[in-house]
Amino acid sequence: MTEPKLEQYEVVYIIRPNLDEEGVDKSVAVVEEFMKNQGCVIESTEKKGRKRLAYEVNKMRDGYYVHTVFKAPTQSIAPVKRWMGLSEDVIRNLIVQLPKAAMLAPPPVQA
């Protein structure tokens, strides 16, 4: 049997603002563990910090942003999206597949 082809993805998700730093770390660990159980390979996770939302979501004005880059088989993305949508800690998420050109391009220069 052949290994499933892994595609490159990134996800940005927002965690509830009423969690403390330890709660945020625990939520990120739970999300990553679920993703690994679905066959995802986490390459990097960056906590962006607490920021103001553009509009109110479930009566919340702030959220804790997390950005994760990972590789996964295509069929594992739907369960990850569904699980994040059902999670009480994750209030919004967006998963996108990275095009091959984006992976080959050099990183942008920080000014």
Phi and psi restraints in degrees (value plus and minus 20) as a CYANA .aco file:
   2 THR   PHI    -109.6   -69.6
   2 THR   PSI     133.1   173.1
   3 GLU   PHI     -90.8   -50.8
   3 GLU   PSI     122.0   162.0
   4 PRO   PHI     -88.0   -48.0
   4 PRO   PSI     125.1   165.1
   5 LYS   PHI     -91.4   -51.4
   5 LYS   PSI     109.9   149.9
   6 LEU   PHI    -114.6   -74.6
   6 LEU   PSI     108.1   148.1
   7 GLU   PHI    -122.4   -82.4
   7 GLU   PSI     135.7   175.7
   8 GLN   PHI    -109.2   -69.2
   8 GLN   PSI     109.7   149.7
   9 TYR   PHI    -153.6  -113.6
   9 TYR   PSI     144.1   184.1
  10 GLU   PHI    -159.8  -119.8
  10 GLU   PSI     128.9   168.9
  11 VAL   PHI    -152.2  -112.2
  11 VAL   PSI     118.0   158.0
  12 VAL   PHI    -137.8   -97.8
  12 VAL   PSI     105.2   145.2
  13 TYR   PHI    -152.4  -112.4
  13 TYR   PSI     134.8   174.8
  14 ILE   PHI    -135.2   -95.2
  14 ILE   PSI     107.0   147.0
  15 ILE   PHI    -119.4   -79.4
  15 ILE   PSI     127.5   167.5
  16 ARG   PHI     -68.3   -28.3
  16 ARG   PSI     119.4   159.4
  17 PRO   PHI     -97.5   -57.5
  17 PRO   PSI     -34.4     5.6
  18 ASN   PHI    -105.6   -65.6
  18 ASN   PSI     -10.1    29.9
  19 LEU   PHI    -112.1   -72.1
  19 LEU   PSI     125.6   165.6
  20 ASP   PHI    -101.4   -61.4
  20 ASP   PSI     159.2   199.2
  21 GLU   PHI     -78.9   -38.9
  21 GLU   PSI     -60.0   -20.0
  22 GLU   PHI     -85.6   -45.6
  22 GLU   PSI     -59.7   -19.7
  23 GLY   PHI     -85.4   -45.4
  23 GLY   PSI     -57.8   -17.8
  24 VAL   PHI     -85.4   -45.4
  24 VAL   PSI     -65.5   -25.5
  25 ASP   PHI     -80.5   -40.5
  25 ASP   PSI     -60.7   -20.7
  26 LYS   PHI     -84.7   -44.7
  26 LYS   PSI     -62.8   -22.8
  27 SER   PHI     -83.1   -43.1
  27 SER   PSI     -62.2   -22.2
  28 VAL   PHI     -82.8   -42.8
  28 VAL   PSI     -62.1   -22.1
  29 ALA   PHI     -83.9   -43.9
  29 ALA   PSI     -58.9   -18.9
  30 VAL   PHI     -86.0   -46.0
  30 VAL   PSI     -62.9   -22.9
  31 VAL   PHI     -81.8   -41.8
  31 VAL   PSI     -67.3   -27.3
  32 GLU   PHI     -84.0   -44.0
  32 GLU   PSI     -59.1   -19.1
  33 GLU   PHI     -83.3   -43.3
  33 GLU   PSI     -63.1   -23.1
  34 PHE   PHI     -82.2   -42.2
  34 PHE   PSI     -63.5   -23.5
  35 MET   PHI     -81.5   -41.5
  35 MET   PSI     -62.4   -22.4
  36 LYS   PHI     -83.1   -43.1
  36 LYS   PSI     -57.8   -17.8
  37 ASN   PHI     -85.9   -45.9
  37 ASN   PSI     -42.5    -2.5
  38 GLN   PHI    -110.3   -70.3
  38 GLN   PSI     -16.5    23.5
  39 GLY   PHI      77.2   117.2
  39 GLY   PSI     -11.2    28.8
  40 CYS   PHI    -100.7   -60.7
  40 CYS   PSI     128.5   168.5
  41 VAL   PHI    -134.9   -94.9
  41 VAL   PSI      89.5   129.5
  42 ILE   PHI     -95.7   -55.7
  42 ILE   PSI     105.5   145.5
  43 GLU   PHI    -117.1   -77.1
  43 GLU   PSI     -61.4   -21.4
  44 SER   PHI    -178.3  -138.3
  44 SER   PSI     128.4   168.4
  45 THR   PHI    -152.7  -112.7
  45 THR   PSI     109.1   149.1
  46 GLU   PHI    -147.1  -107.1
  46 GLU   PSI     100.2   140.2
  47 LYS   PHI    -104.6   -64.6
  47 LYS   PSI      97.6   137.6
  48 LYS   PHI    -105.5   -65.5
  48 LYS   PSI     -36.7     3.3
  49 GLY   PHI      81.1   121.1
  49 GLY   PSI     158.3   198.3
  50 ARG   PHI    -102.5   -62.5
  50 ARG   PSI     109.6   149.6
  51 LYS   PHI    -158.6  -118.6
  51 LYS   PSI     139.7   179.7
  52 ARG   PHI     -95.4   -55.4
  52 ARG   PSI     115.1   155.1
  53 LEU   PHI    -100.1   -60.1
  53 LEU   PSI     133.8   173.8
  54 ALA   PHI     -88.1   -48.1
  54 ALA   PSI     -50.4   -10.4
  55 TYR   PHI    -168.7  -128.7
  55 TYR   PSI     141.1   181.1
  56 GLU   PHI     -89.1   -49.1
  56 GLU   PSI     113.7   153.7
  57 VAL   PHI    -144.5  -104.5
  57 VAL   PSI      97.6   137.6
  58 ASN   PHI      30.8    70.8
  58 ASN   PSI      23.6    63.6
  59 LYS   PHI      44.2    84.2
  59 LYS   PSI       4.5    44.5
  60 MET   PHI    -135.7   -95.7
  60 MET   PSI     115.1   155.1
  61 ARG   PHI    -123.0   -83.0
  61 ARG   PSI     -36.1     3.9
  62 ASP   PHI    -143.0  -103.0
  62 ASP   PSI     147.1   187.1
  63 GLY   PHI    -182.1  -142.1
  63 GLY   PSI     140.1   180.1
  64 TYR   PHI    -122.1   -82.1
  64 TYR   PSI      92.6   132.6
  65 TYR   PHI    -106.1   -66.1
  65 TYR   PSI     117.2   157.2
  66 VAL   PHI    -153.9  -113.9
  66 VAL   PSI     115.2   155.2
  67 HIS   PHI    -140.0  -100.0
  67 HIS   PSI     105.6   145.6
  68 THR   PHI    -148.5  -108.5
  68 THR   PSI     113.6   153.6
  69 VAL   PHI    -127.5   -87.5
  69 VAL   PSI     112.6   152.6
  70 PHE   PHI    -172.6  -132.6
  70 PHE   PSI     144.4   184.4
  71 LYS   PHI    -132.9   -92.9
  71 LYS   PSI     123.5   163.5
  72 ALA   PHI    -178.7  -138.7
  72 ALA   PSI     133.0   173.0
  73 PRO   PHI     -89.7   -49.7
  73 PRO   PSI     127.1   167.1
  74 THR   PHI     -75.9   -35.9
  74 THR   PSI     -57.8   -17.8
  75 GLN   PHI     -91.0   -51.0
  75 GLN   PSI     -31.9     8.1
  76 SER   PHI    -108.3   -68.3
  76 SER   PSI     -29.4    10.6
  77 ILE   PHI     -90.3   -50.3
  77 ILE   PSI     -62.3   -22.3
  78 ALA   PHI     -79.3   -39.3
  78 ALA   PSI     -67.0   -27.0
  79 PRO   PHI     -83.3   -43.3
  79 PRO   PSI     -54.7   -14.7
  80 VAL   PHI     -86.7   -46.7
  80 VAL   PSI     -64.7   -24.7
  81 LYS   PHI     -80.0   -40.0
  81 LYS   PSI     -64.7   -24.7
  82 ARG   PHI     -82.9   -42.9
  82 ARG   PSI     -65.2   -25.2
  83 TRP   PHI     -83.2   -43.2
  83 TRP   PSI     -62.3   -22.3
  84 MET   PHI     -84.2   -44.2
  84 MET   PSI     -57.3   -17.3
  85 GLY   PHI     -86.2   -46.2
  85 GLY   PSI     -49.6    -9.6
  86 LEU   PHI    -110.0   -70.0
  86 LEU   PSI     -35.9     4.1
  87 SER   PHI     -86.3   -46.3
  87 SER   PSI     118.5   158.5
  88 GLU   PHI     -96.2   -56.2
  88 GLU   PSI     -46.8    -6.8
  89 ASP   PHI    -101.8   -61.8
  89 ASP   PSI     -50.7   -10.7
  90 VAL   PHI    -111.3   -71.3
  90 VAL   PSI      97.3   137.3
  91 ILE   PHI    -115.0   -75.0
  91 ILE   PSI     -43.9    -3.9
  92 ARG   PHI    -171.4  -131.4
  92 ARG   PSI     132.0   172.0
  93 ASN   PHI    -173.5  -133.5
  93 ASN   PSI     134.7   174.7
  94 LEU   PHI    -166.1  -126.1
  94 LEU   PSI     100.6   140.6
  95 ILE   PHI    -131.2   -91.2
  95 ILE   PSI     108.6   148.6
  96 VAL   PHI    -149.5  -109.5
  96 VAL   PSI     126.6   166.6
  97 GLN   PHI    -107.7   -67.7
  97 GLN   PSI     111.3   151.3
  98 LEU   PHI    -103.0   -63.0
  98 LEU   PSI     111.6   151.6
  99 PRO   PHI     -90.4   -50.4
  99 PRO   PSI     133.8   173.8
 100 LYS   PHI     -78.2   -38.2
 100 LYS   PSI     -55.8   -15.8
 101 ALA   PHI     -83.0   -43.0
 101 ALA   PSI     -54.7   -14.7
 102 ALA   PHI     -87.7   -47.7
 102 ALA   PSI     -52.3   -12.3
 103 MET   PHI     -95.7   -55.7
 103 MET   PSI     -47.2    -7.2
 104 LEU   PHI    -106.8   -66.8
 104 LEU   PSI     -42.5    -2.5
 105 ALA   PHI     -91.6   -51.6
 105 ALA   PSI     125.7   165.7
 106 PRO   PHI     -87.6   -47.6
 106 PRO   PSI     132.5   172.5
 107 PRO   PHI     -84.6   -44.6
 107 PRO   PSI     129.6   169.6
 108 PRO   PHI     -85.0   -45.0
 108 PRO   PSI     130.4   170.4
 109 VAL   PHI    -102.0   -62.0
 109 VAL   PSI     109.7   149.7
 110 GLN   PHI    -100.5   -60.5
 110 GLN   PSI     111.2   151.2
